[in-house]
Amino acid sequence: MVSLNTLRTKFGIVLSIVIAGALLAFIFSLKTEMGFSGNDPEVGSIDGEEVLYSEFLAAYDDVKSMMGELNTDELAQQALTQTWQVLVSNRVFIPGFEALGLGITDAEHKDLVAGKRASNVMSNFFANPQTGEVNTEAVVNFLSQLEGNPQAQKMWAFISEQVDLDRAMMKYQALVQKGGYANALEVERGVKAANESYNGRYVMSRYSTVADSLVTVSDSEIKAYYKAHKAQYKQTPFRTISFVEFEVLPTDADKAAVEAEAKAAAEQFAAATDLKTFARENRHASIAQSFITAAQMTAEEKDALTKNKMYGPALVADEWKASRVVEVRNVPEKFTLSHIVLNYTDDKLADSLVTVAKTADFAALAAQHSVAETAAEGGVIGEVTYSTLAPEFADALVGAKKGDVVKVVAGNAIQIFKVDAVSAIQRHYKLANLSYPLVASQDTQRNVHNAASLFAVTAKNEGFDAAVTAQGQSSRTANIEKAERSVRGIDAHSLEVVFWANKAKVGDVSELIKLDNNHYVVATLTGINDNDYRTVNEVAASIKNTLVREKKYEIIASKLAGDTIEAVATAADSEVKTFEDVKLGAYYIPGIGVEPRALGTIASLENGALSAPIKGASGVFVLVKDGVKTAEEAQTVEAEKVKQQATAEQQGNRSIYAVQQLAEVEDNTVGYF
């Protein structure tokens, strides 16, 4: 029976979410309880309309209830992302689809839930793990839980709405795809680009040939350029912090203590007669689940373990390690297998098939009885390496020979394997391992904490920079963009630093912030930039370079005069160079580089015609096209049309993403969630 917990674990697969409209009454009832008293904070916006705290909280709580425990940063971030998808669906997709008439009829919904055209959403929640198809029995079992179970009812409402939304999205995407087409002009250009390549000559004069001192750019010109190209300088508002990070690292004394402890434990490990018991009683010891061959060992491990000696203790990547052999098996290195997969309840059928499969056509039996996707290929798995097998399969295949049939019960399935072939016998080893990582002692942890605390107090009282100097620390700087939930440059979970920075004023110094057991941070806010665009002063240097290049173009172009390419080269005190086999679809021109304007000019010129000066990225060009070659295997109009039509339809696949981008979600939830 499918449980609610099982459905929760599959929630992250769903690409978009719809929450039942009945939750709205609950959302607005939260205002008074949260103490807003009509002052419900705005935590973002969608398509220019505000999203209030109460609305986001209700959706967020509902997402969390679907996902279960959010015990990692990644899951917490995923929950926030899914919450925004919920709200975008409610505000943008659903109303938009309704306006377009992309509704789902009752009959269509029924077919999507339990019919032959079952929705992918149903597969996400109720898929047979072996076939990937909707398990109708699982759906029926879940529906039987609905009566008197509000949580199950809520879950089913969510699934039903998600089924309809997914179908509406597919309809919309199909409409956009069918609206894309390859027109005659595009096809003509495509055929030309595919079939023609060009040869010719060119003269180039680099911008660096004109001294910067010969060109002046005024402030008014910079401001005018900025105004005309302001869209290029859009940015995400950000806050700037300086911070000192205190990381707890093992000292030399700590490393020596761990070494001594590891070596003492290794002596006991070497003397142990029952390694499995030793592993149960020592938290630093474990028994490997799988077997390995000597080829999978390091040279040092191989030298010891294959002679039944202990490897180590040795320091490997900041960890003291030792190993001993628990068990040796002489088995083939590789097995070639076929299988029949049955439901775990079909035990009697499995026993019958094991008997029959020894003499009957195994492929036919697999095609008839197996519920795995491999049934269509006669149950063929192919070659597998023994060391990669899970313990239950590795145990079952010990001693198996070509032609043997083996039954294995694992998880919720019964598998019947036929051994189609085996490789040469290899010795395989199961190991007991001892591991002591180099970690800081409690004294070291306490000393780092004390140093960090002293720095925080000094920074508060005497200033951040003064504390850095007094304690000989090294500070770093980071920009925290709006809606960002981590600090670049800090490996540990840094959300608390982000929370503080978004509430602080310029010049504020934080308290000691504990990121995890090994990291502390003290920060100061050095700047707030709430502009949606970089200021003209910030980009003035870049604009000036652009305008300098524009003016150098005018100077150089005036010199590139002449009726022939040779005359142009003489006037420019340069030389004529050649280009060959240049295609319009290329990005790079050999000898010239990435110069799209030059490429376009080459394609459009008549043979023998001299181009006007071309403003390139690295210099100014004048060129002449000498000839056109046609490909031996020419692209046909029909083939080009098919290609461009496919491209147009592929672009339609991004229609849902494009709509979501146009919704312009602004996330200001940092500090609240």
C-alpha positions as CSV (number, residue, x, y, z in Angstrom):
1,M,0.0,0.0,0.0
2,V,1.3,3.4,-0.9
3,S,1.8,5.5,2.3
4,L,1.8,9.3,2.7
5,N,5.5,9.1,3.6
6,T,6.3,7.3,0.3
7,L,4.5,10.1,-1.6
8,R,6.5,12.7,0.3
9,T,9.8,11.2,-0.8
10,K,8.7,11.5,-4.4
11,F,7.6,15.1,-4.1
12,G,10.9,16.5,-5.3
13,I,10.5,14.9,-8.7
14,V,7.5,17.1,-9.6
15,L,8.5,20.0,-11.8
16,S,5.6,22.4,-10.8
17,I,3.0,22.5,-8.0
18,V,-0.5,23.6,-7.4
19,I,-1.9,23.9,-3.9
20,A,-5.6,23.5,-3.3
21,G,-7.6,26.7,-3.3
22,A,-9.3,25.8,-0.1
23,L,-6.1,26.8,1.7
24,L,-6.8,30.5,1.1
25,A,-9.1,30.8,4.1
26,F,-6.4,29.3,6.3
27,I,-3.8,31.7,4.8
28,F,-5.8,34.9,5.8
29,S,-6.7,33.5,9.2
30,L,-3.0,33.4,10.1
31,K,-2.6,37.2,10.0
32,T,-3.8,37.9,13.5
33,E,-2.0,34.9,15.0
34,M,1.3,36.1,13.6
35,G,0.8,39.5,15.1
36,F,0.6,41.4,11.8
37,S,-2.7,43.1,12.7
38,G,-3.2,44.1,9.1
39,N,0.5,44.9,8.5
40,D,1.3,41.8,6.5
41,P,5.0,42.2,5.3
42,E,5.7,41.9,1.6
43,V,8.2,39.2,0.9
44,G,8.4,39.4,-2.9
45,S,6.4,39.9,-6.0
46,I,5.2,38.0,-9.1
47,D,4.5,39.8,-12.3
48,G,4.6,43.1,-10.4
49,E,2.1,42.1,-7.8
50,E,3.2,41.8,-4.2
51,V,3.4,38.5,-2.3
52,L,2.6,38.8,1.3
53,Y,4.2,36.9,4.2
54,S,1.0,35.1,5.1
55,E,0.4,33.8,1.6
56,F,4.0,32.6,1.2
57,L,4.0,31.1,4.7
58,A,0.9,29.0,4.0
59,A,2.3,27.7,0.7
60,Y,5.7,27.1,2.3
61,D,4.2,25.1,5.2
62,D,2.2,23.1,2.7
63,V,5.2,22.3,0.6
64,K,7.1,21.2,3.7
65,S,4.3,18.9,4.7
66,M,4.5,17.3,1.3
67,M,8.3,17.0,1.4
68,G,8.7,15.8,4.9
69,E,11.7,16.7,7.1
70,L,14.0,19.3,5.6
71,N,17.2,18.1,7.2
72,T,19.7,19.5,4.7
73,D,20.4,22.9,3.2
74,E,19.6,21.6,-0.3
75,L,16.2,20.3,0.8
76,A,15.4,23.6,2.5
77,Q,16.3,25.6,-0.6
78,Q,14.3,23.2,-2.8
79,A,11.3,23.8,-0.6
80,L,11.6,27.6,-1.1
81,T,12.0,27.1,-4.8
82,Q,8.9,24.9,-5.0
83,T,6.9,27.4,-3.0
84,W,7.6,30.1,-5.6
85,Q,6.6,27.6,-8.2
86,V,3.3,27.1,-6.3
87,L,2.6,30.8,-6.3
88,V,3.6,31.3,-10.0
89,S,1.3,28.5,-10.9
90,N,-1.6,30.0,-9.0
91,R,-1.1,33.5,-10.2
92,V,0.3,33.0,-13.8
93,F,-0.2,29.6,-15.3
94,I,-3.7,28.6,-14.1
95,P,-5.3,32.0,-14.9
96,G,-3.5,32.1,-18.2
97,F,-4.5,28.6,-19.3
98,E,-8.1,29.3,-18.3
99,A,-8.0,32.5,-20.4
100,L,-6.7,30.5,-23.4
101,G,-9.4,27.8,-22.9
102,L,-6.9,25.1,-22.1
103,G,-9.2,23.5,-19.5
104,I,-9.4,19.8,-18.6
105,T,-12.7,18.1,-18.8
106,D,-13.9,15.6,-16.2
107,A,-13.6,12.7,-18.7
108,E,-10.1,13.8,-19.6
109,H,-9.1,14.1,-15.9
110,K,-10.4,10.6,-15.3
111,D,-8.4,9.2,-18.2
112,L,-5.2,11.0,-16.9
113,V,-5.7,9.6,-13.4
114,A,-6.6,6.0,-14.1
115,G,-7.0,5.6,-17.9
116,K,-4.8,4.5,-20.7
117,R,-3.3,8.0,-21.0
118,A,-2.2,8.2,-17.3
119,S,-0.4,11.4,-16.5
120,N,3.4,11.5,-15.8
121,V,2.4,13.0,-12.4
122,M,0.6,9.7,-11.6
123,S,3.7,7.8,-12.6
124,N,5.8,10.0,-10.3
125,F,3.7,9.0,-7.3
126,F,2.3,5.6,-8.1
127,A,4.8,4.0,-10.5
128,N,5.7,0.4,-10.5
129,P,9.4,0.5,-9.6
130,Q,10.1,-2.3,-12.2
131,T,8.1,-1.1,-15.2
132,G,7.8,2.7,-14.5
133,E,4.1,2.4,-15.4
134,V,1.2,3.5,-13.1
135,N,0.4,0.9,-10.6
136,T,-3.4,0.9,-10.6
137,E,-3.5,-1.3,-7.5
138,A,-1.4,1.3,-5.6
139,V,-3.8,4.1,-6.6
140,V,-6.8,2.1,-5.4
141,N,-5.0,1.3,-2.1
142,F,-4.2,5.0,-1.5
143,L,-7.8,6.1,-2.3
144,S,-9.0,3.7,0.3
145,Q,-7.2,5.8,2.9
146,L,-9.1,9.0,2.1
147,E,-12.2,8.6,4.2
148,G,-11.6,10.2,7.6
149,N,-8.0,11.1,6.8
150,P,-7.6,14.9,6.1
151,Q,-4.0,14.6,5.3
152,A,-4.6,11.9,2.6
153,Q,-7.5,14.0,1.2
154,K,-5.2,17.0,1.0
155,M,-2.5,14.9,-0.7
156,W,-5.0,13.6,-3.3
157,A,-6.3,17.1,-4.0
158,F,-2.8,18.2,-4.7
159,I,-2.1,15.2,-7.0
160,S,-5.4,15.8,-8.9
161,E,-4.6,19.5,-9.4
162,Q,-1.1,18.7,-10.4
163,V,-2.4,16.2,-13.0
164,D,-4.6,18.9,-14.6
165,L,-1.8,21.6,-14.5
166,D,0.7,19.2,-16.1
167,R,-1.8,18.4,-18.9
168,A,-2.6,22.1,-19.5
169,M,1.1,22.9,-19.7
170,M,1.5,20.1,-22.3
171,K,-1.3,21.6,-24.3
172,Y,0.1,25.1,-24.2
173,Q,3.6,23.8,-25.1
174,A,2.1,21.9,-28.1
175,L,0.3,25.1,-29.3
176,V,3.6,27.1,-29.2
177,Q,5.5,24.3,-31.0
178,K,3.0,24.1,-33.8
179,G,3.1,27.8,-34.2
180,G,6.8,27.7,-35.0
181,Y,7.7,27.1,-38.7
182,A,10.5,27.5,-41.2
183,N,9.7,30.3,-43.6
184,A,11.0,30.4,-47.2
185,L,13.6,33.1,-46.6
186,E,15.1,31.3,-43.6
187,V,15.3,28.1,-45.6
188,E,16.9,29.8,-48.5
189,R,19.5,31.3,-46.2
190,G,20.1,28.0,-44.5
191,V,20.7,26.2,-47.7
192,K,23.1,29.0,-48.8
193,A,25.0,28.8,-45.5
194,A,25.3,25.0,-45.6
195,N,26.3,24.7,-49.2
196,E,28.6,27.7,-49.8
197,S,32.1,28.5,-48.6
198,Y,34.1,31.6,-49.5
199,N,37.7,32.5,-50.4
200,G,39.2,35.9,-50.5
201,R,41.6,38.5,-49.2
202,Y,41.6,41.1,-46.5
203,V,43.6,43.9,-44.9
204,M,43.4,44.5,-41.2
205,S,44.5,47.4,-39.0
206,R,44.3,46.9,-35.3
207,Y,43.0,49.6,-33.0
208,S,46.3,49.5,-31.1
209,T,48.0,51.2,-34.1
210,V,46.3,54.5,-33.0
211,A,47.7,56.0,-29.8
212,D,45.2,56.5,-27.0
213,S,46.6,60.1,-26.6
214,L,45.1,60.9,-30.1
215,V,41.5,60.2,-28.9
216,T,39.6,62.1,-26.2
217,V,36.2,61.1,-24.7
218,S,34.2,63.7,-22.7
219,D,32.0,63.0,-19.7
220,S,29.0,64.1,-21.6
221,E,29.7,61.4,-24.3
222,I,30.1,58.8,-21.6
223,K,26.7,59.8,-20.0
224,A,25.0,59.8,-23.4
225,Y,26.3,56.4,-24.2
226,Y,25.2,55.1,-20.8
227,K,21.7,56.5,-21.3
228,A,21.4,54.9,-24.7
229,H,22.7,51.5,-23.5
230,K,21.4,51.4,-19.9
231,A,19.8,48.0,-20.3
232,Q,23.3,46.5,-20.6
233,Y,24.1,47.6,-17.0
234,K,21.3,46.0,-15.2
235,Q,22.3,44.3,-12.0
236,T,20.9,42.6,-8.9
237,P,21.0,44.8,-5.8
238,F,23.6,43.6,-3.3
239,R,25.2,44.2,0.0
240,T,28.9,44.1,0.6
241,I,30.5,42.6,3.7
242,S,34.0,42.2,5.0
243,F,34.4,39.2,7.2
244,V,36.9,37.1,9.2
245,E,36.3,33.3,9.3
246,F,37.6,31.2,12.1
247,E,38.0,27.6,11.1
248,V,38.6,24.9,13.7
249,L,41.5,22.8,12.3
250,P,43.6,20.1,14.1
251,T,46.9,21.4,15.5
252,D,50.1,19.4,15.2
253,A,49.4,18.2,18.8
254,D,45.9,17.1,17.8
255,K,47.3,15.2,14.8
256,A,49.9,13.5,17.0
257,A,47.2,12.4,19.4
258,V,45.0,11.0,16.6
259,E,48.0,9.2,15.3
260,A,48.7,7.6,18.7
261,E,45.1,6.6,19.1
262,A,44.9,5.1,15.6
263,K,48.1,3.1,16.1
264,A,46.9,1.8,19.5
265,A,43.6,0.7,17.9
266,A,45.4,-0.8,15.0
267,E,47.3,-3.1,17.4
268,Q,44.0,-4.3,18.8
269,F,42.7,-4.6,15.2
270,A,45.7,-6.7,14.2
271,A,45.2,-9.0,17.2
272,A,41.4,-9.4,16.8
273,T,40.3,-13.0,15.9
274,D,36.7,-12.0,15.2
275,L,36.7,-8.9,13.0
276,K,32.9,-8.6,12.8
277,T,32.6,-8.4,16.5
278,F,35.5,-5.9,16.6
279,A,33.7,-3.7,14.1
280,R,30.5,-3.8,16.1
281,E,32.3,-2.7,19.3
282,N,34.6,0.0,17.7
283,R,32.9,3.0,16.2
284,H,36.0,3.6,14.0
285,A,35.7,0.1,12.4
286,S,33.4,-1.2,9.7
287,I,32.9,-4.2,7.4
288,A,32.7,-3.5,3.7
289,Q,29.5,-4.5,1.9
290,S,31.1,-5.6,-1.3
291,F,34.2,-7.6,-2.5
292,I,37.1,-6.2,-4.4
293,T,39.9,-7.7,-6.4
294,A,43.7,-7.1,-5.9
295,A,43.6,-4.9,-9.0
296,Q,41.3,-2.5,-7.1
297,M,43.8,-2.1,-4.3
298,T,46.7,0.3,-4.1
299,A,50.2,-1.3,-4.4
300,E,50.7,-1.0,-0.6
301,E,47.3,-2.6,0.2
302,K,47.8,-5.4,-2.3
303,D,51.2,-6.2,-0.9
304,A,49.8,-6.7,2.6
305,L,46.2,-7.9,2.1
306,T,46.9,-10.5,-0.5
307,K,49.4,-12.1,1.9
308,N,46.7,-12.1,4.7
309,K,48.6,-9.3,6.6
310,M,47.1,-6.1,7.9
311,Y,47.5,-3.0,5.8
312,G,48.5,0.1,7.7
313,P,48.0,2.1,9.8
314,A,48.8,4.6,7.1
315,L,47.9,8.3,6.7
316,V,45.7,8.7,3.6
317,A,44.1,12.1,2.8
318,D,44.0,13.3,6.4
319,E,42.8,9.9,7.7
320,W,44.6,7.1,9.4
321,K,43.5,3.8,7.9
322,A,44.1,0.1,8.4
323,S,42.5,-2.9,6.7
324,R,42.3,-6.6,7.1
325,V,40.7,-9.4,5.0
326,V,37.4,-10.8,6.5
327,E,36.6,-13.2,3.7
328,V,38.0,-14.5,0.5
329,R,36.0,-15.8,-2.5
330,N,37.2,-17.3,-5.6
331,V,34.5,-16.3,-8.1
332,P,34.4,-15.1,-11.7
333,E,35.4,-11.4,-12.1
334,K,32.4,-10.9,-14.4
335,F,29.0,-12.6,-15.0
336,T,26.8,-12.2,-18.1
337,L,23.2,-12.4,-16.8
338,S,19.6,-12.5,-17.8
339,H,16.8,-12.2,-15.3
340,I,13.0,-12.4,-14.7
341,V,11.6,-9.9,-12.2
342,L,8.5,-10.8,-10.3
343,N,6.4,-9.1,-7.6
344,Y,7.5,-10.2,-4.1
345,T,4.1,-11.9,-3.6
346,D,4.7,-14.3,-6.6
347,D,6.8,-16.7,-4.7
348,K,5.1,-19.9,-6.0
349,L,5.4,-18.7,-9.6
350,A,9.1,-17.9,-9.0
351,D,9.8,-21.4,-7.7
352,S,8.0,-22.9,-10.7
353,L,10.0,-20.7,-13.1
354,V,13.3,-21.7,-11.5
355,T,12.5,-25.3,-12.3
356,V,11.2,-24.6,-15.8
357,A,14.0,-22.1,-16.7
358,K,16.7,-24.7,-16.4
359,T,15.5,-26.4,-19.6
360,A,13.0,-24.0,-21.3
361,D,13.7,-20.9,-23.4
362,F,14.6,-18.3,-20.7
363,A,14.1,-15.3,-23.0
364,A,10.5,-16.5,-23.8
365,L,9.8,-16.9,-20.1
366,A,11.2,-13.4,-19.3
367,A,9.1,-11.9,-22.1
368,Q,5.9,-13.6,-20.7
369,H,6.4,-13.2,-17.0
370,S,8.9,-10.5,-16.1
371,V,7.7,-7.0,-15.0
372,A,11.0,-5.4,-15.8
373,E,11.7,-3.2,-18.8
374,T,14.3,-5.9,-19.9
375,A,11.4,-8.3,-20.6
376,A,11.2,-6.9,-24.2
377,E,14.8,-8.0,-24.7
378,G,14.3,-11.4,-23.2
379,G,15.5,-10.4,-19.8
380,V,19.0,-9.7,-20.9
381,I,21.1,-7.6,-18.4
382,G,24.5,-8.1,-19.9
383,E,27.9,-8.2,-18.3
384,V,28.2,-7.2,-14.6
385,T,31.3,-7.1,-12.4
386,Y,31.1,-9.2,-9.3
387,S,32.6,-6.4,-7.1
388,T,29.6,-4.1,-8.0
389,L,27.0,-6.5,-6.9
390,A,24.9,-5.9,-3.8
391,P,25.5,-8.4,-0.9
392,E,22.3,-10.5,-1.6
393,F,23.2,-10.9,-5.3
394,A,26.9,-11.5,-4.6
395,D,26.0,-14.2,-2.1
396,A,23.6,-15.9,-4.4
397,L,26.1,-16.1,-7.3
398,V,28.9,-17.8,-5.3
399,G,29.7,-21.0,-7.1
400,A,27.3,-20.2,-10.0
401,K,28.3,-21.6,-13.4
402,K,27.2,-21.0,-17.0
403,G,23.7,-22.2,-17.4
404,D,22.8,-22.1,-13.7
405,V,19.5,-20.5,-12.6
406,V,19.4,-18.6,-9.3
407,K,16.5,-17.1,-7.3
408,V,17.1,-14.0,-5.2
409,V,14.5,-12.2,-3.0
410,A,15.5,-8.6,-2.5
411,G,13.4,-5.6,-1.6
412,N,9.9,-5.7,-3.0
413,A,10.9,-8.1,-5.9
414,I,11.9,-11.6,-6.6
415,Q,14.6,-12.0,-9.3
416,I,15.4,-15.1,-11.2
417,F,18.9,-15.0,-12.7
418,K,20.3,-17.1,-15.5
419,V,24.0,-17.2,-15.9
420,D,24.7,-16.9,-19.6
421,A,28.5,-16.7,-19.3
422,V,31.3,-16.3,-16.8
423,S,34.8,-14.9,-17.0
424,A,37.9,-16.3,-15.5
425,I,38.0,-17.0,-11.7
426,Q,39.5,-14.2,-9.6
427,R,40.2,-14.0,-5.9
428,H,37.9,-11.4,-4.3
429,Y,38.4,-9.9,-0.8
430,K,35.9,-8.5,1.7
431,L,37.7,-6.1,4.0
432,A,37.3,-4.9,7.6
433,N,38.4,-1.2,7.8
434,L,39.7,1.0,10.6
435,S,39.5,4.7,10.1
436,Y,40.6,7.6,12.3
437,P,40.2,11.1,10.6
438,L,42.4,13.9,11.8
439,V,40.1,16.1,13.8
440,A,40.6,19.0,16.3
441,S,40.6,18.2,20.0
442,Q,38.2,19.8,22.4
443,D,41.0,22.1,23.6
444,T,41.6,23.3,20.1
445,Q,37.9,23.9,19.5
446,R,37.7,25.9,22.7
447,N,40.8,28.0,21.8
448,V,39.4,28.8,18.3
449,H,36.1,29.8,19.9
450,N,37.8,32.0,22.5
451,A,39.9,33.7,19.7
452,A,36.8,34.3,17.6
453,S,34.9,35.7,20.6
454,L,37.7,38.0,21.5
455,F,37.8,39.3,17.9
456,A,34.1,39.9,17.9
457,V,34.3,41.9,21.2
458,T,37.3,43.9,19.9
459,A,35.6,44.6,16.6
460,K,32.5,45.8,18.3
461,N,34.4,48.2,20.7
462,E,37.3,49.3,18.6
463,G,36.2,48.8,15.0
464,F,36.4,45.9,12.6
465,D,39.6,47.0,10.8
466,A,41.3,47.7,14.2
467,A,40.5,44.2,15.4
468,V,41.9,42.7,12.2
469,T,45.2,44.5,12.7
470,A,45.3,43.9,16.5
471,Q,44.9,40.1,16.1
472,G,46.8,39.7,12.8
473,Q,43.7,38.3,11.1
474,S,43.0,38.2,7.4
475,S,39.7,39.6,6.2
476,R,37.8,38.9,3.0
477,T,35.1,40.7,1.1
478,A,32.0,39.3,-0.5
479,N,28.9,40.7,-2.2
480,I,25.6,39.2,-1.2
481,E,23.0,39.6,-3.9
482,K,19.3,40.1,-3.2
483,A,17.6,36.8,-2.6
484,E,21.0,35.0,-2.3
485,R,21.1,32.6,0.6
486,S,24.8,31.9,1.0
487,V,28.1,33.8,1.0
488,R,30.5,33.1,-1.8
489,G,33.9,32.2,-0.3
490,I,32.5,30.5,2.8
491,D,32.2,26.7,2.4
492,A,30.1,26.2,5.5
493,H,26.3,26.9,5.7
494,S,26.3,30.7,5.8
495,L,22.6,31.6,5.8
496,E,22.9,33.2,9.3
497,V,25.5,35.6,7.8
498,V,23.1,36.5,5.0
499,F,20.2,37.0,7.5
500,W,22.4,39.4,9.5
501,A,23.7,41.3,6.5
502,N,20.2,41.9,5.2
503,K,19.1,43.6,8.5
504,A,22.4,45.5,9.3
505,K,23.3,49.1,8.6
506,V,26.5,50.2,7.0
507,G,29.3,50.1,9.6
508,D,27.5,47.5,11.8
509,V,29.6,44.6,13.2
510,S,28.0,41.3,13.8
511,E,28.1,39.2,16.9
512,L,30.1,35.9,16.7
513,I,28.1,33.8,14.1
514,K,28.5,30.0,14.4
515,L,28.1,28.4,11.1
516,D,28.8,24.8,12.2
517,N,31.0,23.1,14.7
518,N,34.1,24.0,12.7
519,H,33.4,27.5,11.5
520,Y,32.8,30.9,13.1
521,V,32.4,34.3,11.3
522,V,32.5,37.9,12.4
523,A,31.4,40.4,9.7
524,T,30.9,44.1,9.1
525,L,28.6,45.6,6.5
526,T,30.6,47.9,4.3
527,G,28.1,48.9,1.6
528,I,24.5,48.7,0.4
529,N,23.8,48.9,-3.3
530,D,20.0,48.9,-4.0
531,N,20.3,50.1,-7.6
532,D,18.8,48.0,-10.3
533,Y,21.5,49.3,-12.6
534,R,25.2,50.0,-12.2
535,T,25.8,53.7,-12.0
536,V,27.5,55.6,-14.8
537,N,30.5,56.2,-12.6
538,E,30.9,52.4,-12.0
539,V,30.9,51.7,-15.8
540,A,32.6,54.9,-17.0
541,A,35.9,53.2,-17.6
542,S,34.3,50.4,-19.7
543,I,32.2,53.0,-21.7
544,K,35.3,55.1,-22.3
545,N,37.1,52.1,-23.8
546,T,34.2,51.4,-26.1
547,L,34.1,55.1,-27.2
548,V,37.8,55.2,-27.7
549,R,37.5,52.2,-30.0
550,E,34.7,53.9,-31.9
551,K,36.8,57.0,-32.5
552,K,39.8,54.9,-33.5
553,Y,37.6,53.2,-36.0
554,E,36.9,56.5,-37.6
555,I,40.6,57.4,-37.8
556,I,41.6,54.0,-39.2
557,A,38.7,53.8,-41.6
558,S,39.6,57.2,-43.2
559,K,43.0,55.8,-44.0
560,L,41.8,52.5,-45.6
561,A,41.1,54.1,-49.0
562,G,41.7,52.6,-52.4
563,D,40.0,51.0,-55.4
564,T,41.8,47.6,-54.9
565,I,42.7,45.6,-51.8
566,E,46.4,46.1,-52.7
567,A,45.8,49.9,-52.7
568,V,44.1,49.7,-49.3
569,A,47.0,47.7,-47.9
570,T,49.5,50.4,-49.2
571,A,47.4,53.2,-47.7
572,A,47.3,51.4,-44.3
573,D,50.9,50.4,-44.4
574,S,49.8,46.8,-44.0
575,E,49.7,43.7,-46.1
576,V,47.1,41.6,-47.9
577,K,46.2,38.3,-46.3
578,T,44.0,35.5,-47.5
579,F,41.0,33.6,-46.1
580,E,39.8,30.2,-47.3
581,D,36.8,27.9,-46.9
582,V,34.9,30.4,-44.7
583,K,31.3,29.3,-44.1
584,L,28.5,31.6,-43.0
585,G,27.5,29.2,-40.2
586,A,31.0,29.4,-38.6
587,Y,31.9,31.6,-35.6
588,Y,35.6,31.7,-36.2
589,I,37.4,32.8,-39.3
590,P,40.9,31.3,-39.6
591,G,43.5,34.1,-39.4
592,I,40.9,36.7,-38.4
593,G,39.2,35.3,-35.3
594,V,35.7,35.7,-34.0
595,E,34.5,38.6,-36.1
596,P,30.7,38.3,-36.9
597,R,30.6,41.6,-38.8
598,A,33.4,40.4,-41.1
599,L,31.7,37.1,-41.6
600,G,28.4,38.7,-42.5
601,T,30.2,41.0,-45.0
602,I,32.0,38.1,-46.6
603,A,28.7,36.2,-47.2
604,S,26.9,39.3,-48.6
605,L,29.6,40.6,-50.9
606,E,29.5,40.1,-54.7
607,N,32.6,38.3,-56.1
608,G,35.4,40.8,-56.8
609,A,33.7,43.6,-54.9
610,L,35.7,45.6,-52.3
611,S,34.0,46.0,-48.9
612,A,33.7,49.2,-46.9
613,P,35.8,49.4,-43.7
614,I,34.3,46.9,-41.2
615,K,34.3,47.7,-37.5
616,G,35.6,44.5,-35.9
617,A,36.2,43.6,-32.3
618,S,40.0,43.8,-32.5
619,G,40.5,46.1,-35.5
620,V,39.2,47.5,-38.8
621,F,38.9,45.2,-41.9
622,V,38.6,45.7,-45.6
623,L,38.1,42.6,-47.7
624,V,37.3,41.3,-51.1
625,K,35.6,38.0,-51.9
626,D,37.4,36.1,-54.7
627,G,35.3,33.0,-55.0
628,V,32.5,30.7,-53.8
629,K,32.7,27.0,-53.6
630,T,29.7,24.7,-53.4
631,A,29.6,21.6,-51.3
632,E,29.8,18.3,-53.1
633,E,27.0,16.9,-51.1
634,A,24.7,19.8,-51.1
635,Q,22.0,20.4,-48.5
636,T,18.5,20.2,-50.2
637,V,15.7,22.7,-49.6
638,E,13.6,19.9,-48.2
639,A,16.2,18.7,-45.7
640,E,16.9,22.3,-44.6
641,K,13.2,22.8,-44.1
642,V,13.0,19.7,-41.9
643,K,16.0,20.8,-39.9
644,Q,14.7,24.3,-39.3
645,Q,11.2,23.1,-38.5
646,A,12.7,20.8,-35.8
647,T,14.7,23.7,-34.4
648,A,11.6,25.8,-34.2
649,E,9.7,23.1,-32.4
650,Q,12.6,22.6,-30.0
651,Q,12.4,26.3,-29.1
652,G,8.8,25.7,-28.3
653,N,9.8,23.3,-25.6
654,R,11.1,26.3,-23.6
655,S,7.8,28.1,-23.7
656,I,6.8,27.2,-20.1
657,Y,10.2,28.3,-18.9
658,A,9.9,31.6,-20.9
659,V,6.5,32.3,-19.3
660,Q,7.9,31.8,-15.9
661,Q,10.8,34.1,-16.7
662,L,8.4,36.8,-17.9
663,A,6.6,36.6,-14.6
664,E,9.6,38.3,-13.1
665,V,9.6,36.7,-9.6
666,E,11.3,38.9,-7.0
667,D,12.3,37.0,-3.9
668,N,12.7,39.0,-0.7
669,T,12.2,36.1,1.6
670,V,15.7,36.1,3.0
671,G,15.4,37.2,6.7
672,Y,12.0,35.5,6.9
673,F,12.6,31.9,5.8
